[in-house]
Amino acid sequence: MIRISGLTKLYKNKRGIRNISLTVKTGDILGLLGPNGSGKTTLMKAMLSLIREDSGTIEVDGKALHENFEEIMTKTGALIESPAIYKDLTAYQNLKLAARSRGDISDIDRILKVVHLEQYRNDKAGRFSLGMKQRLGLAAALMGSPEIVILDEPVNGLDIEGVVEIREYIKSMNEKYNTTFVISSHIASEIEKLSTQTAVIYDGELVSLDSTQHIMSLYPSMEDYFLEKVHERRGGI
């Protein structure tokens, strides 16, 4: 589904990502695990052509991302950093705009129920709390049952019940529609519970990539796996 080869993007401060290569198969839930500032968001922005890489390539279904951008984006949902929300529009109107890009506005009320915003359907998004805006941004990413969903720290601002509900919805969407997900988090336990594949990103580099099932057969927790891989990356210091 997604093939990234030798991807490098460095900013003026020399931070970013360096020579990252990985493959995400159809139906995978790839968890990008790393601390804040490790390069996870830069990688996801590159996957959405929000930034231009310095070198390397990104392909989706065997097609180059930049040359086939519009076609690829019609089947891709995303939530990167702060949700792109129109404050003067209602929750319903925001999702209607998001749905039009994929030609489907029939699913709005169901998605609003999933993220527990149905009672705020006709309220303007500018009045929403941080957690409510996060829910609305996530709902927009999920509109139209996209084939690929890219989510940057999707449970930020959610309470415990909200975290569990969103996690279960992602799993059910993956199982029902074989949706491919790329999800970032700095919380090891969340990646452990959600992903089928785990990529550790540290200091702009891909430190390791393995199936979550295999990792958990070898380590007591995802946290232990992460710490060992980072320790190895530092040269055992």
C-alpha positions, 0 to 999 in steps of 0.5 A: 500500500505505502512504500517509503524509500530513503526519505530525508527532510531536514530543516534549517536547525538540522532536525527532521528525518534521515534516510527512512525506508519502510513499507506499510501493507494493506490492512496494517496498523503501523504505529510510529513510536517516539518522543516528541521531536523525534520526526514522526510528524515530519514523516507523516507530513511528507506522506501527505505531501504537506512538506516536500522531502529533500530526497527519497520517494513515497509511493502509494499503490505503486504510484508516486505520491506527488505525481498522483496527489489528487487521486491518492488524497481522495482515498486518504484521511488524516489528522495532523497536529491541530485539527483543521476546523472551521470555527464559524461552521457547525460540527455537521457543516465541518464534516460535510466539507470533509466528506465532499472530498470523497464524495460521501456525505451519508455517514456524518451522523454515524461518525458524530455518534462514534466520537460522541459529538452528536448532541453538538451537531449544530453547535459552532466548532469555535466554541468547542473545548480542546478535546471536542475539537480533537474528536471533530478532527478525528471524525473528519479524517474518518469520513467516507471510509478512506482506504488509508488513514494517517493520524498524528497523536489521535487521542490527544485531549481525550479522556480515558473513555474517549481513548478507549472508544477511539481505539476500538473504533480504529480496530473495528474499521481496520477489521471491517474495511481492511483500512490501512492506518499510520498512527503516531504516539509518544505513549508506548502502551497505546502503540502496544494496544493498537498497532499491528506493526511498530516503528521506533523513530528516534532523533530523526531515524528509523531505529527498528521496525517489527510486528507488534505481535513478535515484539510482545512475544520477546519483551514484557512491554512495548516500553521495554522494547522502545528503551532497549532499541533507543539504548542500542541506537545510542551505542549502549551508553 
